[in-house]
C-alpha cells in the first residue's frame, strides 16, 4: 500500500512539474508580436491617481491588470519613461485615446491591444488612458461614499447608503410616467427613422409626426436642396453627411417584434430602475472624468499648504509631458511630431476638458466617436480651440439614427430600453436644460445644431453619420455591415484614423472628404 502511494506521489510530482511551464506558455499565448499594451497604457484609479500597469505575462498569471497606486514622483517618473519610448520610437504621430463609460480595466486593455496593434502598423505611437468606469464599481461608490461631490468616511457612507437607495427608488417611481412617455417617443422615433435617411431631412426637436407629414416634409426638403445645388448656391464649407440604412426584411421584422414584445416590462420595471439607479451611477462616472485631472486629495478643503497647487491627476501629468514633447518638435509653426486626440463616448468629455485647460497644446486632429460630450461642451471647448489653431481638423463620427434609437442590449436579454448609451444619457440619465445640453455624438442632435461652428472653422469640420449596409461602402466590409452599435467604434477594423473612413456620401458614391482639403 505504501509503495503504491509513493509511486502515485512520484508520478503526480512529475505531472505538476509542468505546471509552471504551462502557465508561462499561457502567458505568452496571443501576445501581439511587437506590441505590449502595458508600454502604451496609463491606468487611472477612481480618485485620479496613476496605477502601475502589469505586462501581459503578469496579467495572464495573476488575472490583475494594475498594481499599486503611484505617488506623485513615481507617477511623473513613469510618464517620463513613456515619453522616452515615444522619442526612441522615431514615429511622428502620437494618438492619445480615451475610452468611454461602462468600461472595466480588463475591457480597456483588450481594446487597447487590438487598436494599438492596428495603429502601430499604420505608423502611429498609440497611448491609451484606462480609467475604471465599469457599472458595478461606479454604482458602489455612488451608494457607499460619494455625497454631493464629497467623499464620506466609510462608516458615515454605509450608514447613509439606505437613504441613497431610497432616494433612487423614489426617483424611479416619480419619474416612471415621464419615462414611459419618453420610451413611447423613442419607438415613434424608430419609425420616423425609416423615412429619414437623407441628410436634407427636416431638423429640429425630438417630435413625433404622422406618416403623411414625414413623407410630405421629406419630399419638400429634398426638392429644395436639389434646387439649391442645381443653382450652385450651396456654398457651406462644413462637411455634413449621412449614410443610408439598408436592412433585410427579416432583420427589421425581428427587431421590431422583439422591441414591442418587451415594451411593457421595460416601461414598467427596467426603464424606471435604470432611470432611478442609473442617474447617480452616471454622475459618479462624470466625477471620475474630473478626478483624473485633479485628484480627490487635491480638491480636499484642508491642505498642508496654502496657495496654488499644481494638479497631480494622472491625466494632468500625462498631458503636461505630451505638451513638452510635441511642443519641442514644433519649430516655426510646423510640428515634426503630430498629436491626435481621440475620445469615444465619455472619453470626449475628457478631451473637451483637455482642450479647455491646455489651449496651447498643439493637436493635429480631433476625433469624437459617438461623443457623450454635450453640444454646449463642444461649443465651449472644440470651437475656441479650432479658432486658435487653424491647422487642426475635427472629425465627429455618429451612428445612423435608426441604429441609435434601435440598439438592443442583448446581454440584458433586451429587457432594458432600446437605444444606445447616448439615448440613455439624453432621455434618462441626465436632465438637459436646452437641446444644446444633449449629446453631440447623436446625428439627430448634431445635424440640428451644426450652426455652433462659425464660418472660420467650418472648412475643418466633418460631421458624419455612418450608414448601415450602405451600397456605397461595399469596398469596406466593416463599414458596410458592422457599425451597428455604440461600442462598434472601438473595433480596429473600423479604422477611424484613416481618411478613407470619412468619405462623403454624394449621390451613389462615397468620395474623399477630409476637413481642410
N, C-alpha and C positions, 0 to 999 in steps of 0.2 A: 504493500500500500504506500509506504513512504517513498519507495523507488519510483512508483508511478507519479506521485506528486512532484518529486524532483524533476522527472523528465518533462512533465507538463509545465512546470515553472521555467525550465530552461528554454523550452520552445516559445513560451509566451514572452520571455525576455527578448528572444531574438526577433519576435514579431514587433514588439514595442520599440525596439531599437530603431525601426524605420520611421517611427512617428515624427521625430524632428526633421528628418529628410522630407517626409511627406508635406509637413507644414511649410518648409522652406520652398518646396516646389510649388505649393499652392500660392504662396506669397508672390511668386514670380508669374503666376498664371494671368494672362490677359493684360499684362503691363504693356502700355503703348511704347514701342521702341522709340527712344529719343525724346519722350515727354513724360516727365514726372510731375504730377499735379501739385505736390507739396512745394515745389520750387517756384510755382506761379500763383500760389494762393495766399491770401491774408484772411485769417479767421477772426471774427469779431464776436465777443460774447455779449450777453444780454445787457450788460452795463457799459459797453463801449470799449472794453479793454481788448488787447490782442492776445490770442491764444497761440500756443505752439502748434504748428502743422506737422502731423505724422506723415512719414513717407508710405508708399504703397505696401511695402513688406510689413511695416508695423501695423498698418490698418488691417491687413488680412490676418495677422496673428492675434491681434488684441480686439479687433472689432471697434476700436475707437478712432476717431478722426482727428482729435485735438488733444493737447496736453494741458499743462498749467497755463494760467494767465500771466503774461509778462508784466513786469513793472515798466515804468516809462523808459528807462535807459535801455533795457533789454529789447523793448519793442522798437525803439529807434535803431538799435544795432541790427535787428532782424530785417527791418526795411532797408537799411543801408546795404546789407548783403544782397537783397533783391535788386537794388539799383546797380550794384556791381555786376550782377548777372545780366542785367539789361545792357550795360555798356559793353561787356565782353561778348555778348551775342552778335554784335555788329548789325543787328536789324534796325531798320529805320522807321518802323511803325509799331507803336505800343497801343494795344487795345485793352482798355480797362472796362471790365464787365461787372455789373451789379445785378444779381438776380432779384426776384420779387418775393412776395409774401407766400406763406404756406409751404416754405422750402426748408427742409431739415439740413443739417450739415452733410449727412450722407447723400441726399439728393443733389446738393450743391456740388459736392466733389464728383459725383457721377457725371453731371452735366459739364463740369469744367474739364474733365478728362476727355470727353468726346469733342466739345467745342475747341478746347485748347489744341488738340491734335490737328483738327482741320484748319484752325487759324495759323498754327505754326507752319503747316505745309504751304500756306499761301503767303508766307513771308512776314507774318506778324509776330510780335512778342506779346502773348496774352497774359493778362493779370486778372485774377478773379478775386472778388471780395465776397466771402461767405459769412452771412450773418444769420443767426438762429431765428428763423421766422416761422417755424412749424406751428401748426394749430395748437397742439397739446401744451408745449412749454409756454406759449404766449397766453393761452387761456388760464393756465395755472397761476402765472404771475398776476393776471387780472383779478383772479379770485383771492389769492392769498396775500398780496403785498402792495400792489400799486394802487394808490388812492389819490385821485385828483392831481396827478403828476408827481406825487411824493411816494417814497418807498417806506412803508411802515415796518416796524420791527416784527419778527416772526410771531410773537405772542399776540400782539395787537392785530396783526394781519389775519391770523387764523380765527381770532375771536370775532372779527368783523366780517369774515367770509360769509356766514349765513345771511347777513344783510345785503351783501353784494348779490348773492344768488337770488334772494327775494326781489331785489330791485330789477334784476334781469328778467325774472319771470313776470314781474309786473309790467315791464316794458313789452314783453312778448304778448301778454293778454291785451293790454291797452292799445297796442298798435296792430293787432290782428285784423280788424276790419279794413284798415288802410292797406295792410299787406295783401289782403285778398283782392282789393280793388287794383293794386299795383300789378299783381300777378295776372289779373284779367287783362289789364292794359298790355302786359308783355305778350300774352297769347295773341292779342289783336295785332301787336306789332309784328309778330311772326307772320301773320297773313299779309300784312302790309308789305313785308319784305319780298313776297312773291312778285310784286309789281314794282319793285324799287331797285332794280339792277342798274339803272342809269345814273351816271354822275350828275346828270342835269335835272334830277328829280327835285320836287319841292323840298325845301329845307325849313325846319322850324322846330317848335317844341314837340314833345312826345304826345301826339294826339292819335285818336282812333277814328279814322274816317271810313265811310262806306266804300264798297267795292266800286260803285259807279263813280264816286268822287275821285278815287285813285286813278281810274282809267282816264277820266277827263283831265285831271291835273297832269298826269304823265304825258299825255299827248300834247297838251298845250306847252309844257316845258320843253319837250323835245323839239317841237316845231319852232319855238322862239330861239332856242340855242342854235339850231341848224341855220336859221335865218341870219343870226349874228355871225356865225362862222362863214357863211356864203358871202356876206357883205364885208368880211375882213375886219370886223370891229372887235373881235375877241383878242385883246392885247395884254391880258393879265399874265404876268411872268411866273406866277406861282404855279407849281405843278400839282394838280389835283386829279386823281384818277381812281376809279373803282372797277374792279374786275367783275365778271359775270358769275352767277351761281347756276350751275348745271348739275342737277341731281336726278338719278333714275327714279321712276315712279315708285318702285318697291321701297327705296330708301326713304323717300318723302312720306309715303303712306305709313311705313312702320314707325317713323319718328313721331308722326302726328298722332297716330293711335296710342302709342305709349305715353305721349305727353298728356293727352286728355284722360287716359285711363288712370293716371296717377295724380290728376289735378286736385281731387278732393282731399286726399291725405296731405298733400303739400300745402294746400290752403289752410287746413285746419290744425295741422300738427307741426310738420317740419319747417314750414315757412315762418310761423311765429317764433319757433325756437331759435332759428337762425337769426331772425331779427333781434330777439332778446339777448341771446348769449353772444352772437357774432359781433355786435357793435362794440362791446367792451374789449373783445379779443382783437378786433381790428385797430382800436385805439392804442392798444399795447404794442401792436406791430409798428404803428406810426411812432410811438415813443422810441422804439429801438432804432428807427431811422435817424433819430436825433442824438441819442446817446453815443452813437458811433463817431460823432464829431466831438462832442464834449461828454466825457464820462459822467456817470451819476455822481461820483465824488467831486468832480469839477463844479457841479451845479448845486452842491450842498450849501446850506445857508451859513454854516460855520466853517471857517478855514483857519489854518495856522498862520497864514499871511494875508495881508490886505493888498489892494491894488490889482492891476491886471494880471490874469493868469492865462498863459497860453493853453489852447486846447490840447488835451492829451489823448483824445479818442483815436482809435486805431486808424480810422479813415483820414482824420486830420493829419496824422503823421505821414501817411502814405501820400496824400495829395501835396503836402509841403515838399516831400522828397522828389516826387514826379515833376513838380513845377521847377525845381532846381535843375534836374537832369534835362528836361525838354528846353527850358529857358537857356541853358548853357549852349545848346545846339543851334540857337536862333541868332544869326548874325545878319544884320541889315534887313530884318523882317522875314527872311527865308529860313525856316527851321529845317535842319537836317533830320531831326527826329520828329515824326508826326505822332500826335496823341489822338486816339479816338475814344470817346466816352460813350458807353452803351448802358442803357437802363431798360430792363424788362420788367413790366408790371410796376410793382412798388419800387423797383430799382430806379425808375425815372424820377421818383421823389428825391432820392439820394443825389442823383445827378443834378437836379434843379438846385438843391442846396449847395452843391459844389460851385455851380455857375454863379450863384449869388455871393458866396463867401470868397471865391478866388476869381474875381472878374478878369485878372490879367493872365490867368492860366491859358497858354496857347493850345487850343483844341482844333484839330483838323476837321473832324466830322463828329456830329452828334447823332446817335441813333436812339430813338424811342421806339420800343416794341410793345404793343398793347399796353400803353402807358397808363398807370394809375394816377399819375400827377394830374391835377385839375387844369382846366384851361386857364384859370386865373394864375396858377403857378407857372404855366408856360409863358403867359404874358409878362410875368414879373421876373422871370429868370432867362429863358431862352431868347426872347425878343431883345432885351437890352444887350445880352451877350452878342447876338448876331449884329446888332448895330455897331458895337465896339470892335468887332473882329470881322472885317469884310471878306476874309478868305475862308470862313467857317461855313460848312453846309449842314443843314438839318434834315434828317430823314425821320418821318413818323409813320411806322407801319401798323396797320389795323386789320382786324378780321373783317370778312364780309358781314354786313349787318344781319343777314339771315343765320350765319354761323354764330354770331354774337348772342342773339336772343334765344337761339335754339340749342345751345350746347348742353348736353346731358352729362351728369356726373354718374357714370355707370358704377364706379366703386361704391357709391352710396345707393346702388340699385335704382337710380333715377328717382329717389324719394325726396330730393331737395329741389327747390325751384329751378326751373330751366334757366340757362343763361351763363355767361362767362363770369369770372370774378369781377370784372368791371361792371357788369349788370348788377351783381350783388352790392357792390360798393355804391353805385348810384341810387339804387332803389331800396336797399335795406340797411346797409351798414353805416351810412352817413346821412346827414340832413342838409343837402345843398341849399344855399340861400338864393342863388340865381342859376340859370343854365350854365354860366361860366364856372360854377363850382362843381360841375360834373367832370368826369374823367376825360382826358384828352386823347385816350387811346381807342375810343369808340368812333366809328365812322359817322354815326348819326350826330354826335356832338361836334366833332372837328369840322366836318363838312359844313355845318350850320354856322360855325364861328371862326372860319378861316380869316375873317376880317381883322383878327387881332394882329396879323402880320402887316407892318407898314410897307409902303412901296419900296423903300431902300433895301429891304431884306427878302422880298418875295421871290426873287430870282434864285435864291439859295435855299428854298424850302420845297420839300417834296412830301406830299401827304398821299399815302396810297392805302386803299382798302383792297386787300388781296382777294382774288377770285377763288372759286372752288370749282374744279373740273372745267375751268375756262379753256376752250379750244386754243386760244391764243398762247397758252402756256404749255403746249404739248412738248416743247423742247426740254422742259424741266419737269420730270415726272413728280417731283416732290411738290412744287408749286401747283401743279395741275390737279393733284389729288389729295394731299395730306395736310394742308394748312386748315385744319378743321377744329381747332380748339385753342384756348388761351395759352396752354403750355407748348403748343407746336412751334412757337418761335424759338424755343431752345434747341430744336433739332438741328444738328450741324448740316444736314442735307439742305436746309433752307438757305444757308449761306447769305445772311443779310449783309455781310461786309463786301459783297461783290456788286458792282454796278449793274450787271445784267439782271439781278433780282429786282431792281427798282425800275424796270422798264414801264413805260406809259402805255395804257390801253388806248389805241386810236383806231377806230374802225375795226377791221378784222386782224390787226397786227398789234404786237407789243414792241414798241420802239424804245431805244435808249432814252433815258430822261434824267440823267444825273443833274442835281442842282448846280447852278452856276455855269452850265455849259450851253 
